[in-house]
Amino acid sequence: MIAVLLFWQLPLVYKNWELLASVILLASLVIFFAGFERSAVSSREVGVIAVMAALAAVLRVPFAPLPGVQPTTFLVIIAGYVFGSRSGFMVGAVAALVSNFFLGQGPWTPFQMLFWGLAGASAGLLGQLLPKAGNTAMLSFSIAWGYLFGWLMNLYFVVFFIKPLAWRAVLLAYAASFPMDTLHALGNACFYLLLGPQLIKVLRRFQEKMTYVEG
Amino acid sequence: MLEQLSYKEKDAFLQHLHTAAVLTYLGVLLLLPLIIAHPLYLMGILFAGILAIYVSGAVEESMPFLVMGIWLALAVMVVNPLLVQNGSTVLLYGPDLPLVGRLRITLEAICYGAAMGMRLLCIIIAFALYNAVVHPDKMTGLFSRFAWKSSLVVSLATRMIPATARDLSSAKEVQQMRGVDFSSGSFRERLKKYSWLLEVLLLSSLEGSTATAEAMQARGFGSGRRSCYNRELARPRDYLCCAGSVLALVLAIYARVKGYADFTFYPELGALAGGSGLVWLGVIMLCLLFPLILGWGCRHWPYLRSRI
């Protein structure tokens, strides 16, 4: 549909990058949530997703004194890695949405929902492709998402607020956010090193308990 | 911070509208500044948003949003002329800078930045109003019609947040009783102390999730078609507010397409107001302010309140 739209009204789209960007943003959120709606989820899965999302949301606050450092991304990634893409996306997206009920919804909510959701979903994909991914792989994955989260946010900032689009603006935005992104990535790395393998073990064990059937 | 929702019950007119009606109004307040970049229109929309916050009694809660919005708007206003070289009225030639090239500050780029800043402010105000007038439960209630699994997860997580925040502070107190000082030590040490908390919290939350799941199972989760119960009434005032907002949106799109609400920034600023432009602005503003006028009427005129 987006492709058709692109060809049909190329000049309009070229003039309204932000329109295209919002359509892509909303469409991807709808697609992911619709996927969750269509799937058969058990009450335990619903409980776990809600708990992980609430935990990730609550832990946004106590780390506020350390700029850029929060365990939310880390928690979303390990939840996605253990429970799969669908649950990972839901944990990330719901954590962003729900924490903002308390901290204040803003134009940033859909972006945080999508990008944290994507972090969880991609971690689920990683878990599927490399179920035995070692610490190095997971560590570099967490660091990568620290940067990626900031970069995706920048991309949207530039698309929405700088017009006409100038490469200098893109460069400047990325340069300005680099220290913050580095802190975010370092935070992710620290949390993974301190807690990662242990928490993954806890979650794996819990997942076994969740799906255990007497037979 | 996480103990209380940002929504506070104020008995305001907008808070008691049907969720769909108030969301339509908020959606129009959010879309209008994206559709129209004309400075006068942006000012009008901003005025409507701020007035709505004022009559909903949410000035205090919205202050942080307003302050942040103004700073962001100023930042966009300053950054745009530095990055964009378009425009014919040059105010200042700057020195040659590495990477960026020669600075060329134009009046048009500053004005465009100001308009974009105002647009951003309008959007932030619309969100501040959303926080003040829509209870999260009403929102999840509306979505539970067609996305009940996601809505269930969202409302469960919303319920769990204050409890989890309390668990976190009690876990922290327990650690402090054992002599852990969270405010001392190097960055690494502090991070380590907080990580312990995180682990404790995760373990206890996971236990809690099993209990939640069992409670849901006991209440028949997933045992058949789900019934839906809604307590919200759709009253004439809801239809009136919806109609006003949609009319404002339709008129704005029409005015934009026909060119009544256009404003050229580059290469030279256009005229601010000319011909029928102001009439359109007036009509759109009237539609936007209509729900607020109704709210005022309902408060001061019991007869109107009983009729709609």
Chai-1 contact restraints between the chains, C-beta under 6 A:
chainA,res_idxA,chainB,res_idxB,connection_type,confidence,min_distance_angstrom,max_distance_angstrom,comment,restraint_id
A,F33,B,S150,contact,1.0,0.0,6.0,A-B,restraint_1
A,F36,B,S150,contact,1.0,0.0,6.0,A-B,restraint_2
A,E37,B,A147,contact,1.0,0.0,6.0,A-B,restraint_3
A,E37,B,K149,contact,1.0,0.0,6.0,A-B,restraint_4
A,V41,B,K149,contact,1.0,0.0,6.0,A-B,restraint_5
A,S43,B,A213,contact,1.0,0.0,6.0,A-B,restraint_6
A,S43,B,M216,contact,1.0,0.0,6.0,A-B,restraint_7
A,S43,B,Q217,contact,1.0,0.0,6.0,A-B,restraint_8
A,S43,B,F221,contact,1.0,0.0,6.0,A-B,restraint_9
A,R44,B,A213,contact,1.0,0.0,6.0,A-B,restraint_10
A,V46,B,V153,contact,1.0,0.0,6.0,A-B,restraint_11
A,G47,B,S209,contact,1.0,0.0,6.0,A-B,restraint_12
A,G47,B,T212,contact,1.0,0.0,6.0,A-B,restraint_13
A,G47,B,A213,contact,1.0,0.0,6.0,A-B,restraint_14
A,V48,B,S209,contact,1.0,0.0,6.0,A-B,restraint_15
A,I49,B,V153,contact,1.0,0.0,6.0,A-B,restraint_16
A,A50,B,V153,contact,1.0,0.0,6.0,A-B,restraint_17
A,A50,B,L156,contact,1.0,0.0,6.0,A-B,restraint_18
A,A50,B,A157,contact,1.0,0.0,6.0,A-B,restraint_19
A,V51,B,S205,contact,1.0,0.0,6.0,A-B,restraint_20
A,V51,B,S209,contact,1.0,0.0,6.0,A-B,restraint_21
A,A53,B,A157,contact,1.0,0.0,6.0,A-B,restraint_22
A,A54,B,A157,contact,1.0,0.0,6.0,A-B,restraint_23
A,A54,B,M160,contact,1.0,0.0,6.0,A-B,restraint_24
A,A54,B,I161,contact,1.0,0.0,6.0,A-B,restraint_25
A,A54,B,T164,contact,1.0,0.0,6.0,A-B,restraint_26
A,L55,B,T164,contact,1.0,0.0,6.0,A-B,restraint_27
A,L55,B,S205,contact,1.0,0.0,6.0,A-B,restraint_28
A,A57,B,I161,contact,1.0,0.0,6.0,A-B,restraint_29
A,V58,B,L2,contact,1.0,0.0,6.0,A-B,restraint_30
A,V58,B,I161,contact,1.0,0.0,6.0,A-B,restraint_31
A,V58,B,T164,contact,1.0,0.0,6.0,A-B,restraint_32
A,V58,B,A165,contact,1.0,0.0,6.0,A-B,restraint_33
A,V58,B,L168,contact,1.0,0.0,6.0,A-B,restraint_34
A,V61,B,M1,contact,1.0,0.0,6.0,A-B,restraint_35
A,V61,B,L2,contact,1.0,0.0,6.0,A-B,restraint_36
A,P71,B,L198,contact,1.0,0.0,6.0,A-B,restraint_37
A,V94,B,V153,contact,1.0,0.0,6.0,A-B,restraint_38
A,V94,B,V154,contact,1.0,0.0,6.0,A-B,restraint_39
A,V94,B,A157,contact,1.0,0.0,6.0,A-B,restraint_40
A,V98,B,A157,contact,1.0,0.0,6.0,A-B,restraint_41
A,V98,B,T158,contact,1.0,0.0,6.0,A-B,restraint_42
A,F101,B,L5,contact,1.0,0.0,6.0,A-B,restraint_43
A,F101,B,P136,contact,1.0,0.0,6.0,A-B,restraint_44
A,F101,B,T158,contact,1.0,0.0,6.0,A-B,restraint_45
A,F102,B,L2,contact,1.0,0.0,6.0,A-B,restraint_46
A,G104,B,S6,contact,1.0,0.0,6.0,A-B,restraint_47
A,G104,B,N131,contact,1.0,0.0,6.0,A-B,restraint_48
A,Q105,B,F127,contact,1.0,0.0,6.0,A-B,restraint_49
A,Q105,B,Y130,contact,1.0,0.0,6.0,A-B,restraint_50
A,Q105,B,N131,contact,1.0,0.0,6.0,A-B,restraint_51
A,G106,B,F127,contact,1.0,0.0,6.0,A-B,restraint_52
A,P107,B,I123,contact,1.0,0.0,6.0,A-B,restraint_53
A,F161,B,V76,contact,1.0,0.0,6.0,A-B,restraint_54
A,F161,B,M116,contact,1.0,0.0,6.0,A-B,restraint_55
A,A166,B,L83,contact,1.0,0.0,6.0,A-B,restraint_56
A,R168,B,L83,contact,1.0,0.0,6.0,A-B,restraint_57
A,R168,B,V100,contact,1.0,0.0,6.0,A-B,restraint_58
A,A169,B,L83,contact,1.0,0.0,6.0,A-B,restraint_59
A,C190,B,L191,contact,1.0,0.0,6.0,A-B,restraint_60
A,L194,B,S195,contact,1.0,0.0,6.0,A-B,restraint_61
A,L195,B,S195,contact,1.0,0.0,6.0,A-B,restraint_62
A,F206,B,L206,contact,1.0,0.0,6.0,A-B,restraint_63
